[in-house]
Amino acid sequence: MADDEGITVTFYVQSDSAVPERRRKIVSQLADLDAEEAIGSYSCEYWPKAVCLDELEGRKEDEVVEAYNDISEWAESEGASVSPPFDVRTYQWEVTGGRDKRLHTPHMGLAIFEQGKIREFYPHRSEESVHTVGDGLERLKKGIEERREQVETTETTIESER
């Protein structure tokens, strides 16, 4: 991965997620990647299980909807899908007769940004397969290995030219 200073990662997790051990493991792996300078920085963001998509301005949930819109645009541009893990459902309220559209978020998500623009999101589906949060972490780790190989090749070339 070129220019790791420009690579940032956001780990999204539902605030009441029932998988705290997995969450801690992912945060630890991100800290390791940051320490090895495989990424410029990382952050952890909590999001609710679902947010109402009715147009009410100034809500905290607006950030979740904005992230979803960015992720969806990325997926569409890559020929991938993020539905599921994201799901939009319409609810009919029997008492009032009103309708309510809600966005349900995944338990966990990993967004990789390059120079502030989303480059990848996990989990997602492509035509061939499902790509998990673990796959995203592996992809970041692979970048470290590729960089180390490039450095070793460069050092070997320099030594042989002497």
Secondary structure as the mmCIF struct_conf table of DSSP 4:
data_model
#
loop_
_struct_conf.conf_type_id
_struct_conf.id
_struct_conf.beg_label_comp_id
_struct_conf.beg_label_asym_id
_struct_conf.beg_label_seq_id
_struct_conf.end_label_comp_id
_struct_conf.end_label_asym_id
_struct_conf.end_label_seq_id
HELX_RH_3T_P HELX_RH_3T_P1 ASP A 4 GLY A 6
STRN STRN1 ILE A 7 GLN A 14
TURN_TY1_P TURN_TY1_P1 SER A 15 ASP A 16
BEND BEND1 ALA A 18 ALA A 18
HELX_RH_AL_P HELX_RH_AL_P1 PRO A 20 ALA A 35
TURN_TY1_P TURN_TY1_P2 GLU A 36 GLU A 37
BEND BEND2 ALA A 38 GLY A 40
STRN STRN2 SER A 41 TRP A 47
BEND BEND3 LYS A 49 LYS A 49
STRN STRN3 ALA A 50 CYS A 52
BEND BEND4 ASP A 54 ASP A 54
TURN_TY1_P TURN_TY1_P3 GLU A 57 GLY A 58
TURN_TY1_P TURN_TY1_P4 LYS A 60 GLU A 61
HELX_RH_AL_P HELX_RH_AL_P2 ASP A 62 GLU A 78
TURN_TY1_P TURN_TY1_P5 GLY A 79 GLY A 79
STRN STRN4 SER A 81 SER A 81
TURN_TY1_P TURN_TY1_P6 SER A 83 PRO A 85
BEND BEND5 PHE A 86 PHE A 86
STRN STRN5 ASP A 87 GLN A 92
TURN_TY1_P TURN_TY1_P7 GLU A 94 THR A 96
STRN STRN6 ARG A 99 HIS A 104
HELX_LH_PP_P HELX_LH_PP_P1 THR A 105 PRO A 106
BEND BEND6 HIS A 107 HIS A 107
STRN STRN7 MET A 108 GLU A 114
TURN_TY1_P TURN_TY1_P8 GLN A 115 GLY A 116
STRN STRN8 LYS A 117 TYR A 122
BEND BEND7 PRO A 123 PRO A 123
STRN STRN9 HIS A 124 ARG A 125
BEND BEND8 GLU A 127 GLU A 128
STRN STRN10 VAL A 130 HIS A 131
HELX_RH_AL_P HELX_RH_AL_P3 VAL A 133 GLU A 161
#
